[in-house]
Amino acid sequence: MPVPWFLLSLALGRSPVVLSLERIVGPQDTARCSPGLSCHLWDGDLLCLPGSIVSAPGPVLVPTRLQTELVLRCHQETDCDLCVRVTVHLAVRGHWEDPKDEEGLGKVADAEPEEPRNASLQAQVLLSFHSYTTARCVLLEVEVPAALVQPGQSVGSVVFDCFEAALGAEVQIWSYTQPTYQKELNFTQQLPALPWLNVSADGDDVQLILDVSEEQHFGLSLYWNQFDSPTKPWWHRNLTGPHTITLNHTDLVPCLCIQVWPLEPDSVRTSICPFRKDPRAHRNLWRAARLQLLPPRGWRLEAPCSLPAEATLCWQALGGDPCQPLVPPLSRENVTVNEALEFPLLKGHPNLCVQVSSWEKLQLQECLWSDSLGPLKDDMLLVETRGPQNNRSLCALEPSGCTPLLSGASTRAARLGEHLLQDLQSGQCLQLWDSDLGALWACPMNKYTHQRWALVWLACLLLAAVLFLLLLLKKDHVKVWLRLLKADVHAGAAARSRAALLLYSADDEGFERLVGALASALCQLPLRVAVDLWNRRELSAHGPLAWFHAQRRRTLQEGGVVVLLFSPGAVALCHEWLRGRAPAPGVHGPHDAFAASLSCVLPDFLQGRAPGRYVGAFFERLLRADAVPALFRAVPVLALPSQLPDFLRALQGPGGPRPGRLADRAERVSRALQPALDSCLRPPGTPETGRGMGPGAGPGLK
């Protein structure tokens, strides 16, 4: 019976790590023989009625053994049925009768033609196939040449492709010859069954329910199934009995697949990708996608799954106006995820951005050169168009469109058209692109902006001078006002809390709970603590590296401190970076800001910029002090909880609380950390509550 492709892929899987089955193309049954034999498959099925066993008149072919193999019969690429291939092994049985016995038959025997003893043997072999939904019988004609006829010896085999069957069915196969010279062979096989794997929603989370027996041991793996690249394993665990596994909805992407298999030799794996059409998964995919600049002019779209996308360059003018696509003169390009592409440019510019669209909807935009070339510039983009007979035209790209230079429009480019032409001719403009169709030029506008504001600044200076004279005349009142202002400033500074960015490696769930307890306790001091545990949505939207950049810049601009919390996993990551080997993609979780931040943290230490900006810490019951790499000891590296007072003093900076009050705060933090620290050191096997999914950390098991 034909098997729906969905069930077949669910039971046998399409991942490269799943047991691979041979594919047979076409609906026709076929037969083939081992070398030296010839065979023919009769058209259509027969009605199999085994007759009585008769004596062999001489050497005959008989089946001796049946062998089966699972294959896929495919009508189209994704339209396949499970099929059973049957191999029948044949041998010669019986001997020629003695000539003396033949003389007693008289003239009756002489009346029939005698079969030559050196002739080939022929046999009609029947295969009967039965399951609870199917019953078939086919006839195979087999001929063995005389040279291979040796009584009692195997002569080869014949292979039949194939009997279609249903998942989980028990099939029975019989084989015998016609006429029947021996008892028919019988073979029974249980086909792989489909375990119950149900996907259900629980609020914002997704539950995977596997209903198997309590004694059943099975493996479960989550992986990203990418058609244009190798499968990326995400999470794996061996389990026992029924389980409910909870996934955070932010971890869903269309190519996230679940694979289940019994822990038995040669077991068939069950694979399902249930989120291909889930709207949340497609939204998460675009949130996880990001653009990466590959110097000098390359770029790449990174995403967990393949997606249809087109990309084009656009020009982002200073002032917050929408980025204007450069189509034409440049054309759109189809984008392949995780594949390097080249910009058709001569030079980069901070105002040049990349727009990625899918189905004519803008999904992603990023100005890739903003980190290396600085912030947006107040430059005017000139578009040069070249026509036949060396005809050239120039226009300036503005929010209202491309304004021709030397036109009577009331736009900024039209008013400065002659000056822009002079700048272009004198070589003050940077050429970004050049082809037979045209060119792009970026012309700086700073000098024109300075000229326009010169009178305004002069007026402001005059006003400031007048105010200063008035203040001198009223100096007694000014002194009182300054004293009040100074008091307000000191009061405001005392009321404000210092910012602290907490970076750690997500070694396991227990350590994450310990970090969460530390962050919560520090918030009561007060300190303004930023930690990725409390910013998962922002991390999913922008990526760990972008999130760390934003938090680090904000923390240091506000005079805060970055805390490096060392653990065995963090120390291992640091050693990998110091040896010049960045961690492999996919090894750490999508929310692991520590792994993403090392590319920026290490240069600060190597170039001597770390003192005053960073503080190190470690839990002395989890890590030895000498395990911290020597490079990071350029800043204080404090043991917790024994050095909590010094740790809090380093976090709060100058002007912190008195020693007695600081000791009270350290005691409160120590009490808050103790339960989480004890839980982190709990022996293996103790039940733990789950958390969100991520590479290197498992989902919660309920």
Residue pairs with C-beta under 8 A, 6 or more apart in sequence:
1 131
1 133
1 134
1 164
1 165
1 166
2 81
2 164
3 81
3 82
3 164
3 165
3 166
3 167
5 78
5 79
5 80
7 167
7 194
8 72
8 80
8 81
8 82
8 167
9 271
9 272
10 194
10 197
10 270
10 271
10 272
11 82
11 167
11 192
11 193
11 194
11 268
11 270
12 18
12 19
12 21
12 72
12 82
12 192
12 268
12 269
12 270
12 271
13 19
13 259
13 269
13 270
13 271
14 225
14 271
15 223
15 225
15 231
15 257
15 259
15 269
15 271
16 230
16 231
17 221
17 223
17 231
17 233
17 259
17 269
18 259
18 268
18 269
18 271
19 266
19 267
19 268
19 269
21 70
21 71
21 72
22 69
22 71
22 72
23 71
23 72
23 73
23 74
23 80
24 71
24 72
24 73
24 74
24 83
24 161
24 162
25 74
26 73
26 75
27 73
27 75
29 41
29 138
29 160
29 161
29 162
30 41
30 160
30 161
31 39
31 40
31 41
31 140
31 158
31 159
31 160
31 161
32 39
32 158
32 159
32 161
33 39
33 142
33 156
33 157
33 158
33 159
34 156
34 157
34 158
35 156
36 144
36 145
36 148
36 155
36 156
37 90
37 142
37 143
37 144
37 148
37 155
37 156
37 158
38 142
38 143
39 140
39 141
39 142
39 143
39 158
40 140
40 141
41 138
41 139
41 140
41 141
41 160
42 138
42 139
42 140
42 141
45 136
45 137
45 138
46 126
46 137
46 138
46 139
47 137
48 126
48 128
48 137
48 174
50 174
50 176
50 180
50 184
51 178
51 179
51 180
52 180
53 180
53 181
53 182
53 183
54 179
54 180
54 181
55 181
56 93
56 94
56 181
57 94
57 97
58 94
58 95
58 96
58 97
58 115
59 92
59 93
59 94
59 95
59 96
59 121
59 149
59 151
60 92
60 93
60 94
60 121
60 123
60 177
60 181
61 90
61 91
61 92
61 93
61 121
61 122
61 123
61 125
61 142
61 144
61 155
61 177
62 90
62 91
62 93
62 123
62 177
62 181
62 182
63 88
63 89
63 90
63 125
63 175
63 176
63 177
63 185
64 89
64 90
64 91
64 154
64 185
65 88
65 89
65 185
66 86
66 87
66 88
66 89
66 173
66 175
66 185
66 187
67 86
67 87
67 89
68 84
68 85
68 86
68 87
68 173
68 187
68 189
69 84
69 85
69 87
70 82
70 83
70 84
70 85
70 191
70 192
71 83
71 84
71 85
71 161
71 162
72 80
72 81
72 82
72 83
73 80
73 81
73 83
73 161
73 162
73 164
74 80
74 81
81 164
82 164
82 165
82 166
82 167
82 191
83 161
83 162
83 163
83 164
83 165
84 129
84 162
84 163
84 164
84 165
84 171
84 173
84 189
84 191
85 159
85 160
85 161
85 162
86 127
86 129
86 159
86 160
86 162
86 163
86 173
86 175
87 157
87 158
87 159
87 160
88 125
88 127
88 140
88 157
88 158
88 159
88 160
88 175
89 154
89 156
89 157
90 123
90 125
90 142
90 144
90 154
90 155
90 156
90 157
90 158
91 152
91 153
91 154
91 155
92 121
92 144
92 149
92 150
92 151
92 152
92 153
92 155
93 151
93 152
93 181
93 182
94 151
94 181
95 151
96 117
102 109
118 146
119 146
120 143
120 144
120 145
120 146
120 149
121 143
121 144
121 146
121 149
122 141
122 142
122 143
122 144
123 141
123 142
123 143
123 144
123 177
124 139
124 140
124 141
124 142
124 177
124 178
125 139
125 140
125 141
125 142
125 158
125 175
125 176
125 177
126 137
126 138
126 139
126 140
126 174
126 175
126 176
126 177
126 178
127 137
127 138
127 140
127 160
127 173
127 174
127 175
128 135
128 136
128 137
128 173
128 174
128 175
129 135
129 136
129 137
129 163
129 171
129 172
129 173
130 171
130 172
130 173
131 165
131 166
131 169
131 170
131 171
131 172
132 166
132 169
132 170
133 166
133 169
134 163
134 164
134 165
134 166
136 163
138 160
139 178
140 158
140 160
142 158
144 155
144 156
148 155
148 156
149 155
163 171
163 173
165 171
165 191
166 191
167 191
167 192
167 193
167 194
168 191
168 192
168 193
168 194
169 191
170 188
170 189
170 190
170 191
171 188
171 189
171 191
172 186
172 187
172 188
173 186
173 187
173 188
173 189
174 184
174 185
174 186
174 187
175 184
175 185
175 187
176 182
176 183
176 184
176 185
192 268
194 270
195 210
195 211
195 212
195 218
195 260
195 270
196 209
196 210
196 211
196 212
197 208
197 209
197 210
197 258
197 260
197 270
197 272
198 208
198 209
198 210
198 211
199 206
199 207
199 208
199 209
199 274
200 206
200 207
200 209
201 207
202 246
204 248
204 249
205 246
205 247
205 248
205 249
206 246
206 247
206 249
206 252
207 244
207 245
207 246
207 247
208 244
208 245
208 246
208 247
208 258
209 242
209 243
209 244
210 218
210 220
210 239
210 242
210 243
210 244
210 245
210 260
211 242
212 218
212 241
212 242
213 241
213 242
214 240
214 241
214 242
215 240
215 241
216 240
216 241
216 262
217 238
217 239
217 240
217 262
217 263
218 238
218 239
218 240
218 260
218 261
218 262
218 263
219 236
219 237
219 238
219 239
219 259
219 260
219 261
219 263
220 236
220 237
220 238
220 239
220 243
220 245
220 258
220 259
220 260
221 233
221 234
221 235
221 236
221 237
221 258
221 259
222 233
222 234
222 235
222 236
222 256
222 257
222 258
222 259
222 693
222 699
223 231
223 232
223 233
223 234
223 256
223 257
223 259
224 231
224 232
224 234
224 253
224 255
224 256
224 257
224 304
224 305
225 231
225 255
225 256
225 257
225 273
226 232
226 255
226 304
226 305
226 306
226 337
227 306
228 306
228 336
228 337
229 338
232 304
232 586
233 586
234 256
234 586
234 693
234 695
235 693
235 695
235 697
235 698
235 699
237 698
238 263
239 701
243 701
243 702
244 701
244 702
245 699
245 700
245 701
245 702
246 690
246 699
246 700
246 701
246 702
247 692
247 693
247 699
248 536
248 692
248 693
249 280
249 284
250 284
250 536
250 537
250 540
250 692
251 284
251 590
251 692
251 693
251 694
252 275
252 278
252 280
252 281
252 284
253 275
253 281
253 284
253 285
253 288
253 304
253 305
254 273
254 275
254 276
254 277
254 278
254 281
254 282
254 285
254 305
255 273
255 276
255 304
255 305
255 306
256 273
256 275
256 281
256 304
257 271
257 272
257 273
258 271
258 272
258 273
258 274
259 269
259 270
259 271
259 272
260 269
260 270
260 271
261 267
261 268
261 269
261 270
275 281
284 540
285 303
285 304
285 305
285 307
286 307
286 358
286 363
286 364
287 540
287 541
288 303
288 304
288 540
288 543
288 590
289 301
289 302
289 303
289 307
289 337
289 356
289 363
289 364
290 301
290 302
290 303
290 364
290 366
290 542
290 543
290 546
291 299
291 300
291 301
291 302
291 354
291 356
291 364
291 366
291 368
292 299
292 300
292 301
292 302
292 368
293 299
293 368
293 369
293 371
293 372
294 300
294 340
295 372
296 348
297 342
297 343
297 345
297 348
298 340
298 341
298 342
298 343
299 340
299 341
299 343
299 354
299 368
300 338
300 339
300 340
300 341
301 309
301 311
301 335
301 336
301 337
301 338
301 339
301 341
301 356
301 364
302 337
302 338
303 337
303 338
305 337
306 336
306 337
307 337
307 358
308 358
308 359
309 334
309 335
309 337
309 356
309 357
309 358
309 363
310 332
310 333
310 334
310 335
310 356
310 357
310 358
311 332
311 333
311 335
311 341
311 354
311 355
311 356
311 357
312 325
312 326
312 327
312 330
312 331
312 332
312 333
312 354
312 355
312 357
313 325
313 326
313 330
313 343
313 345
313 352
313 353
313 354
313 355
314 323
314 324
314 325
314 326
314 352
314 353
314 354
314 355
314 365
315 323
315 324
315 326
315 351
315 352
315 353
315 381
315 397
316 323
316 351
316 352
316 353
316 367
316 376
317 324
317 351
317 376
317 381
317 397
317 398
317 399
318 351
318 376
318 377
318 378
318 379
321 399
322 399
323 353
323 355
323 365
324 397
324 399
325 355
326 440
328 437
329 383
329 385
329 433
329 435
329 437
329 438
329 440
330 344
330 433
333 341
335 341
335 356
344 433
344 435
345 352
345 432
345 433
346 431
346 432
346 433
346 434
347 430
347 431
347 432
348 368
348 369
348 372
348 373
349 369
349 373
349 377
349 379
349 430
349 432
349 442
350 367
350 369
350 370
350 373
350 374
350 375
350 376
350 377
351 367
351 376
351 377
351 379
351 381
351 442
352 367
352 368
352 369
352 432
353 365
353 366
353 367
353 368
354 364
354 365
354 366
354 367
354 368
355 362
355 364
355 365
356 362
356 363
356 364
356 365
357 363
367 376
370 376
377 442
377 444
378 444
378 445
378 446
378 449
379 442
379 443
379 444
379 445
380 396
380 397
380 412
380 413
380 416
380 420
380 442
380 443
380 445
381 396
381 397
381 440
381 441
381 442
381 443
382 394
382 395
382 396
382 397
382 405
382 420
382 424
382 429
382 440
382 441
382 442
382 443
383 394
383 395
383 396
383 397
383 402
383 438
383 440
384 392
384 393
384 394
384 438
384 439
384 440
384 441
385 392
385 393
385 394
385 395
385 437
385 438
386 392
386 436
386 437
386 438
386 439
387 393
393 404
394 404
394 405
394 421
394 424
395 402
395 403
395 404
395 405
396 402
396 403
396 405
396 411
396 413
396 417
396 420
398 411
398 412
398 413
400 411
403 409
403 411
403 413
403 414
404 414
405 413
405 414
405 417
405 418
405 420
405 421
406 414
406 417
406 418
406 421
407 414
407 417
408 414
413 420
416 445
416 448
419 448
420 443
423 429
423 443
423 444
424 441
424 443
428 443
428 444
429 441
429 442
429 443
429 444
430 441
430 442
430 443
431 439
431 440
431 441
432 440
432 441
432 442
433 439
433 440
434 440
471 478
493 655
494 655
497 525
497 526
497 527
497 528
498 527
498 528
498 558
498 559
498 560
498 561
498 651
498 652
498 653
499 527
499 528
499 530
499 554
499 555
499 558
499 559
499 560
499 561
500 522
500 527
500 528
500 529
500 530
500 555
500 560
500 561
500 562
500 563
500 651
501 529
501 530
501 531
501 551
501 552
501 555
501 560
501 561
501 562
501 563
502 515
502 518
502 519
502 522
502 529
502 530
502 531
502 563
502 565
503 548
503 562
503 563
503 564
503 565
503 593
503 594
503 597
503 601
504 511
504 515
504 531
504 565
504 567
504 570
504 594
505 567
505 569
505 570
505 573
505 588
505 592
505 594
505 595
506 512
506 569
506 588
506 589
506 591
506 592
506 594
506 694
506 696
506 697
507 567
507 568
507 569
507 570
508 697
509 688
509 689
509 690
509 691
509 697
510 676
510 679
510 680
510 681
510 682
510 688
511 567
511 569
511 622
511 680
512 533
512 691
513 676
513 679
513 680
514 619
514 673
514 676
514 677
514 679
514 680
515 531
515 533
515 565
516 531
516 533
516 676
517 672
517 673
517 675
517 676
518 565
518 640
518 669
518 672
518 673
518 676
519 529
519 531
519 533
519 534
520 672
521 668
521 669
521 672
521 673
522 529
522 651
522 669
523 529
524 668
525 648
525 651
525 652
525 665
525 669
527 651
527 652
528 560
530 551
530 554
530 555
532 539
532 544
532 547
532 591
532 592
532 593
535 547
536 591
536 692
538 547
539 547
539 590
539 591
539 593
540 590
540 591
542 550
543 596
544 590
544 591
544 592
544 593
544 595
544 596
544 597
545 596
545 597
545 599
547 593
547 596
548 593
548 596
548 597
548 600
549 600
552 562
552 597
552 600
555 561
555 562
556 562
556 613
559 653
561 613
561 614
561 615
561 650
561 651
561 653
562 601
562 613
562 614
562 615
563 614
563 615
563 616
563 617
563 651
564 570
564 601
564 614
564 615
564 616
564 617
564 632
565 617
565 618
566 616
566 617
566 618
566 623
566 627
566 628
566 632
566 637
567 618
567 619
567 622
567 623
568 622
568 623
568 627
570 594
571 623
571 627
571 628
571 629
573 583
573 588
573 594
573 595
573 598
574 598
574 629
574 631
574 632
575 629
576 582
576 583
577 583
577 598
577 599
577 602
578 602
578 629
578 631
582 598
582 599
583 595
586 695
587 695
587 696
588 595
588 695
588 696
589 694
589 695
589 696
589 697
590 694
590 695
591 692
591 694
592 694
592 696
601 614
602 631
603 609
604 610
604 613
604 614
605 614
605 631
605 632
605 634
606 631
608 634
610 632
610 634
610 635
611 634
611 635
613 635
614 632
614 635
615 635
615 636
615 638
615 647
615 650
615 651
616 628
616 632
616 633
616 635
616 636
616 637
616 638
617 637
617 638
617 639
617 640
617 647
618 625
618 627
618 628
618 637
618 638
618 639
618 640
619 639
619 640
619 641
619 677
619 680
620 639
620 640
620 641
620 642
621 677
621 681
622 680
622 681
625 637
625 639
628 637
636 646
636 650
638 646
638 647
638 650
640 647
640 673
641 666
641 669
641 670
641 673
641 674
641 677
644 666
644 669
644 670
645 659
645 662
645 663
645 666
647 666
648 656
648 662
648 665
648 666
648 669
649 656
649 662
656 662
657 665
689 700
690 698
690 699
690 700
690 701
690 702
691 697
691 699
691 700
692 699
693 699
